[in-house]
Amino acid sequence: MEYSIVKLVHLLGVILFMGNIIVSALWKTQADKTGNPIVIAFACRLVNMTDLAFTAFGAALIIVGGIGLFHATGIDISDAPHLTIGISLFGMAAVLWLVGLLPLQLYMSRIAAQTVAKGQDVMPAAYDKCRKLWGLVGFIATALPLGALYFMIFR
């Protein structure tokens, strides 16, 4: 019973985490394509909200469930190199999110909100630079957990 519960917690975390990072990237990319500061500001605000609600919460469930699975199965990490690789990839994605994506998202959200407040019809060049960097870092930060998922499933 303990194994099933911690596995459920872990998988629910994976679903929330992976689903949100992929959907948020899609929402934001589509909003940016409109060039409309109102739409972009709204999307930026939603990405920030859903990152806290789903990405961070999903990551916490992944960690709690993963630790629970180690205890429930009695696996020694040194006997499971695929788990070490998966955990490392997940950790790298978390670092990228905390030091790269999150500050960029907050900054882009401020720029977009200020643009709307000023009644401007075009996003400033600073936003475009951040958007491009966010896309690159975001691609890497999404590929890393996909790699982790691969190693967790296909030992």
DOVEX-391334 format. One record per atom (N, C-alpha, C): residue number from 0; y, z, x. Coordinates in steps of 0.1 Angstrom, whole numbers, plus 5000, padded with zeros to 4 digits. Example, Ala and Ser with C-alpha at 12.3 -4.5 7.8 and 13.67 -1.06 7.14 Angstrom:
2
REC:base:y:z:x
REC:0:4943:5078:5132
REC:0:4955:5078:5123
REC:0:4967:5078:5132
REC:1:4978:5071:5128
REC:1:4989:5071:5137
REC:1:5000:5079:5129
This chain:
155
REC:base:y:z:x
REC:0:4988:5000:5008
REC:0:5000:5000:5000
REC:0:5013:5000:5009
REC:1:5013:5008:5019
REC:1:5025:5009:5028
REC:1:5027:4995:5034
REC:2:5017:4988:5039
REC:2:5019:4975:5044
REC:2:5025:4965:5035
REC:3:5020:4965:5022
REC:3:5026:4956:5012
REC:3:5040:4959:5009
REC:4:5044:4971:5009
REC:4:5058:4975:5006
REC:4:5067:4971:5017
REC:5:5063:4974:5030
REC:5:5072:4970:5041
REC:5:5072:4955:5043
REC:6:5061:4948:5040
REC:6:5061:4934:5040
REC:6:5071:4928:5030
REC:7:5071:4933:5018
REC:7:5080:4929:5007
REC:7:5094:4931:5011
REC:8:5097:4943:5017
REC:8:5111:4945:5022
REC:8:5115:4935:5032
REC:9:5106:4933:5042
REC:9:5109:4923:5052
REC:9:5111:4909:5047
REC:10:5102:4905:5038
REC:10:5104:4891:5033
REC:10:5116:4890:5024
REC:11:5119:4900:5016
REC:11:5131:4900:5008
REC:11:5143:4898:5017
REC:12:5143:4905:5028
REC:12:5154:4904:5038
REC:12:5155:4890:5044
REC:13:5144:4884:5047
REC:13:5144:4871:5052
REC:13:5150:4861:5042
REC:14:5146:4862:5030
REC:14:5151:4853:5019
REC:14:5166:4855:5017
REC:15:5171:4867:5016
REC:15:5185:4869:5015
REC:15:5193:4864:5027
REC:16:5188:4867:5039
REC:16:5195:4864:5051
REC:16:5195:4849:5053
REC:17:5184:4842:5053
REC:17:5183:4828:5055
REC:17:5190:4820:5044
REC:18:5187:4824:5032
REC:18:5193:4817:5021
REC:18:5209:4818:5021
REC:19:5214:4829:5025
REC:19:5229:4830:5025
REC:19:5235:4823:5037
REC:20:5229:4823:5048
REC:20:5235:4816:5060
REC:20:5235:4801:5057
REC:21:5225:4796:5051
REC:21:5224:4782:5048
REC:21:5233:4778:5037
REC:22:5233:4785:5026
REC:22:5242:4782:5015
REC:22:5256:4784:5018
REC:23:5260:4794:5025
REC:23:5274:4796:5029
REC:23:5279:4785:5038
REC:24:5271:4780:5047
REC:24:5275:4769:5055
REC:24:5278:4757:5047
REC:25:5269:4754:5037
REC:25:5271:4743:5028
REC:25:5283:4744:5020
REC:26:5286:4756:5014
REC:26:5298:4758:5006
REC:26:5310:4756:5014
REC:27:5311:4762:5025
REC:27:5323:4761:5034
REC:27:5325:4747:5039
REC:28:5315:4740:5043
REC:28:5316:4727:5048
REC:28:5321:4718:5037
REC:29:5316:4719:5025
REC:29:5320:4711:5013
REC:29:5335:4714:5010
REC:30:5338:4727:5010
REC:30:5352:4731:5007
REC:30:5362:4725:5017
REC:31:5358:4725:5030
REC:31:5366:4720:5041
REC:31:5368:4705:5039
REC:32:5358:4698:5034
REC:32:5359:4683:5032
REC:32:5370:4680:5021
REC:33:5373:4689:5012
REC:33:5383:4686:5002
REC:33:5397:4685:5008
REC:34:5399:4693:5019
REC:34:5412:4694:5024
REC:34:5422:4702:5016
REC:35:5417:4707:5005
REC:35:5426:4715:4995
REC:35:5427:4729:5000
REC:36:5438:4734:5004
REC:36:5439:4748:5009
REC:36:5435:4758:4998
REC:37:5437:4756:4986
REC:37:5432:4765:4975
REC:37:5417:4766:4975
REC:38:5410:4755:4975
REC:38:5396:4755:4976
REC:38:5391:4761:4989
REC:39:5397:4758:5000
REC:39:5393:4763:5013
REC:39:5394:4778:5013
REC:40:5406:4783:5009
REC:40:5408:4797:5009
REC:40:5398:4805:5000
REC:41:5395:4799:4988
REC:41:5385:4805:4980
REC:41:5371:4805:4986
REC:42:5367:4794:4993
REC:42:5354:4793:5000
REC:42:5354:4803:5011
REC:43:5364:4804:5019
REC:43:5365:4814:5030
REC:43:5363:4828:5025
REC:44:5370:4831:5014
REC:44:5368:4845:5008
REC:44:5354:4847:5004
REC:45:5348:4837:4998
REC:45:5334:4839:4993
REC:45:5324:4840:5005
REC:46:5326:4832:5015
REC:46:5317:4833:5027
REC:46:5318:4847:5033
REC:47:5330:4853:5034
REC:47:5332:4867:5039
REC:47:5325:4877:5030
REC:48:5327:4875:5017
REC:48:5320:4885:5007
REC:48:5305:4884:5008
REC:49:5300:4871:5007
REC:49:5285:4870:5007
REC:49:5279:4873:5020
REC:50:5286:4872:5031
REC:50:5281:4876:5044
REC:50:5278:4891:5044
REC:51:5288:4898:5039
REC:51:5286:4913:5038
REC:51:5275:4917:5028
REC:52:5275:4910:5017
REC:52:5266:4914:5006
REC:52:5252:4909:5009
REC:53:5250:4897:5015
REC:53:5237:4892:5016
REC:53:5232:4890:5030
REC:54:5240:4885:5039
REC:54:5236:4883:5053
REC:54:5234:4897:5060
REC:55:5244:4906:5059
REC:55:5242:4919:5065
REC:55:5231:4927:5059
REC:56:5231:4927:5045
REC:56:5221:4934:5038
REC:56:5207:4929:5041
REC:57:5206:4915:5041
REC:57:5193:4909:5045
REC:57:5189:4912:5059
REC:58:5198:4912:5068
REC:58:5195:4916:5082
REC:58:5190:4930:5083
REC:59:5196:4939:5075
REC:59:5192:4953:5075
REC:59:5177:4954:5070
REC:60:5175:4947:5059
REC:60:5161:4947:5054
REC:60:5151:4941:5063
REC:61:5155:4931:5070
REC:61:5146:4925:5080
REC:61:5142:4935:5091
REC:62:5152:4942:5096
REC:62:5150:4952:5106
REC:62:5142:4964:5101
REC:63:5145:4969:5090
REC:63:5138:4980:5084
REC:63:5123:4976:5081
REC:64:5122:4964:5075
REC:64:5108:4959:5072
REC:64:5100:4956:5084
REC:65:5107:4950:5095
REC:65:5100:4947:5107
REC:65:5095:4960:5114
REC:66:5103:4970:5114
REC:66:5099:4983:5121
REC:66:5088:4989:5112
REC:67:5089:4988:5099
REC:67:5078:4993:5091
REC:67:5065:4986:5093
REC:68:5066:4973:5095
REC:68:5054:4965:5097
REC:68:5047:4969:5111
REC:69:5056:4971:5121
REC:69:5050:4976:5133
REC:69:5042:4989:5131
REC:70:5048:4998:5124
REC:70:5041:5011:5121
REC:70:5029:5009:5112
REC:71:5030:5001:5102
REC:71:5019:4999:5093
REC:71:5007:4992:5099
REC:72:5010:4983:5108
REC:72:4999:4975:5114
REC:72:4994:4981:5128
REC:73:5002:4989:5134
REC:73:4999:4995:5147
REC:73:4999:4985:5158
REC:74:5006:4974:5156
REC:74:5008:4964:5167
REC:74:5016:4969:5178
REC:75:5012:4967:5190
REC:75:5020:4970:5202
REC:75:5028:4958:5205
REC:76:5041:4959:5207
REC:76:5049:4948:5209
REC:76:5045:4940:5222
REC:77:5040:4947:5232
REC:77:5035:4941:5244
REC:77:5023:4932:5242
REC:78:5016:4934:5231
REC:78:5004:4926:5227
REC:78:5008:4914:5218
REC:79:5021:4912:5215
REC:79:5025:4902:5206
REC:79:5037:4895:5211
REC:80:5035:4886:5221
REC:80:5047:4879:5227
REC:80:5055:4870:5216
REC:81:5048:4865:5206
REC:81:5055:4858:5196
REC:81:5065:4867:5188
REC:82:5062:4879:5186
REC:82:5071:4888:5180
REC:82:5083:4891:5189
REC:83:5080:4893:5202
REC:83:5091:4895:5211
REC:83:5101:4883:5211
REC:84:5096:4871:5211
REC:84:5104:4859:5210
REC:84:5112:4859:5197
REC:85:5105:4861:5186
REC:85:5112:4861:5173
REC:85:5123:4872:5172
REC:86:5120:4884:5177
REC:86:5130:4895:5177
REC:86:5142:4891:5185
REC:87:5139:4885:5197
REC:87:5150:4881:5206
REC:87:5159:4871:5200
REC:88:5153:4861:5193
REC:88:5161:4850:5187
REC:88:5169:4856:5176
REC:89:5163:4865:5168
REC:89:5171:4871:5157
REC:89:5182:4880:5163
REC:90:5180:4887:5174
REC:90:5190:4895:5180
REC:90:5201:4886:5185
REC:91:5198:4875:5191
REC:91:5209:4866:5196
REC:91:5217:4860:5185
REC:92:5211:4857:5173
REC:92:5218:4853:5162
REC:92:5227:4863:5157
REC:93:5223:4876:5157
REC:93:5231:4887:5152
REC:93:5243:4889:5161
REC:94:5241:4887:5174
REC:94:5253:4889:5183
REC:94:5263:4877:5181
REC:95:5258:4865:5179
REC:95:5267:4854:5177
REC:95:5274:4856:5164
REC:96:5268:4861:5154
REC:96:5275:4864:5141
REC:96:5286:4874:5143
REC:97:5282:4885:5150
REC:97:5292:4896:5151
REC:97:5304:4893:5160
REC:98:5301:4886:5171
REC:98:5312:4884:5181
REC:98:5318:4870:5179
REC:99:5312:4861:5172
REC:99:5317:4847:5171
REC:99:5320:4843:5157
REC:100:5310:4843:5148
REC:100:5313:4838:5135
REC:100:5321:4847:5126
REC:101:5318:4860:5126
REC:101:5326:4869:5118
REC:101:5341:4869:5121
REC:102:5345:4871:5134
REC:102:5359:4870:5137
REC:102:5365:4857:5133
REC:103:5358:4846:5136
REC:103:5363:4833:5132
REC:103:5365:4831:5117
REC:104:5355:4836:5109
REC:104:5356:4835:5095
REC:104:5368:4843:5089
REC:105:5370:4855:5095
REC:105:5381:4864:5090
REC:105:5395:4857:5094
REC:106:5395:4851:5106
REC:106:5408:4844:5110
REC:106:5410:4832:5101
REC:107:5400:4824:5099
REC:107:5402:4812:5090
REC:107:5406:4816:5076
REC:108:5400:4827:5071
REC:108:5404:4832:5058
REC:108:5418:4836:5057
REC:109:5423:4842:5068
REC:109:5438:4846:5068
REC:109:5446:4833:5068
REC:110:5442:4824:5077
REC:110:5450:4811:5078
REC:110:5451:4804:5064
REC:111:5439:4803:5058
REC:111:5438:4797:5045
REC:111:5447:4804:5034
REC:112:5446:4817:5034
REC:112:5454:4825:5024
REC:112:5469:4823:5027
REC:113:5473:4823:5039
REC:113:5487:4821:5043
REC:113:5492:4807:5039
REC:114:5483:4798:5041
REC:114:5487:4784:5038
REC:114:5489:4783:5023
REC:115:5480:4789:5015
REC:115:5482:4789:5000
REC:115:5494:4796:4996
REC:116:5496:4808:5002
REC:116:5508:4816:4999
REC:116:5521:4809:5001
REC:117:5521:4801:5012
REC:117:5533:4793:5015
REC:117:5535:4780:5007
REC:118:5525:4777:4999
REC:118:5525:4766:4990
REC:118:5523:4753:4998
REC:119:5517:4753:5010
REC:119:5515:4741:5017
REC:119:5503:4734:5012
REC:120:5503:4720:5014
REC:120:5492:4712:5009
REC:120:5482:4708:5019
REC:121:5485:4711:5032
REC:121:5476:4707:5043
REC:121:5473:4719:5052
REC:122:5461:4720:5055
REC:122:5457:4732:5064
REC:122:5463:4729:5078
REC:123:5467:4740:5085
REC:123:5473:4738:5098
REC:123:5462:4734:5109
REC:124:5467:4729:5120
REC:124:5458:4725:5131
REC:124:5450:4737:5136
REC:125:5455:4749:5136
REC:125:5447:4760:5141
REC:125:5435:4762:5132
REC:126:5436:4760:5119
REC:126:5424:4761:5111
REC:126:5413:4751:5115
REC:127:5418:4738:5117
REC:127:5409:4728:5121
REC:127:5401:4731:5134
REC:128:5408:4736:5144
REC:128:5402:4740:5156
REC:128:5391:4751:5154
REC:129:5395:4761:5146
REC:129:5385:4772:5142
REC:129:5373:4766:5134
REC:130:5376:4757:5125
REC:130:5365:4751:5117
REC:130:5355:4744:5126
REC:131:5360:4737:5136
REC:131:5350:4730:5144
REC:131:5342:4740:5153
REC:132:5349:4750:5158
REC:132:5341:4760:5166
REC:132:5332:4767:5157
REC:133:5336:4771:5145
REC:133:5327:4778:5135
REC:133:5315:4769:5132
REC:134:5317:4756:5131
REC:134:5305:4747:5128
REC:134:5295:4747:5140
REC:135:5300:4747:5152
REC:135:5292:4747:5164
REC:135:5284:4760:5165
REC:136:5292:4771:5165
REC:136:5286:4784:5166
REC:136:5276:4787:5155
REC:137:5281:4783:5143
REC:137:5272:4785:5131
REC:137:5259:4777:5131
REC:138:5260:4765:5137
REC:138:5247:4757:5138
REC:138:5238:4765:5147
REC:139:5242:4770:5158
REC:139:5234:4778:5168
REC:139:5229:4790:5161
REC:140:5238:4797:5154
REC:140:5235:4810:5148
REC:140:5225:4808:5136
REC:141:5224:4796:5131
REC:141:5214:4793:5121
REC:141:5201:4788:5127
REC:142:5202:4780:5138
REC:142:5190:4776:5144
REC:142:5182:4787:5150
REC:143:5188:4797:5155
REC:143:5181:4809:5162
REC:143:5172:4816:5152
REC:144:5177:4820:5140
REC:144:5168:4827:5131
REC:144:5157:4817:5125
REC:145:5160:4804:5124
REC:145:5150:4795:5120
REC:145:5138:4795:5131
REC:146:5142:4795:5144
REC:146:5133:4797:5154
REC:146:5125:4810:5153
REC:147:5132:4820:5150
REC:147:5125:4833:5149
REC:147:5115:4833:5137
REC:148:5119:4826:5126
REC:148:5110:4825:5115
REC:148:5097:4817:5119
REC:149:5099:4806:5127
REC:149:5088:4799:5132
REC:149:5078:4808:5140
REC:150:5084:4815:5150
REC:150:5075:4823:5158
REC:150:5069:4835:5150
REC:151:5075:4840:5140
REC:151:5069:4850:5132
REC:151:5057:4845:5123
REC:152:5058:4832:5120
REC:152:5048:4827:5111
REC:152:5037:4820:5119
REC:153:5041:4811:5129
REC:153:5031:4803:5136
REC:153:5029:4808:5150
REC:154:5024:4820:5151
REC:154:5021:4826:5164
REC:154:5018:4816:5174
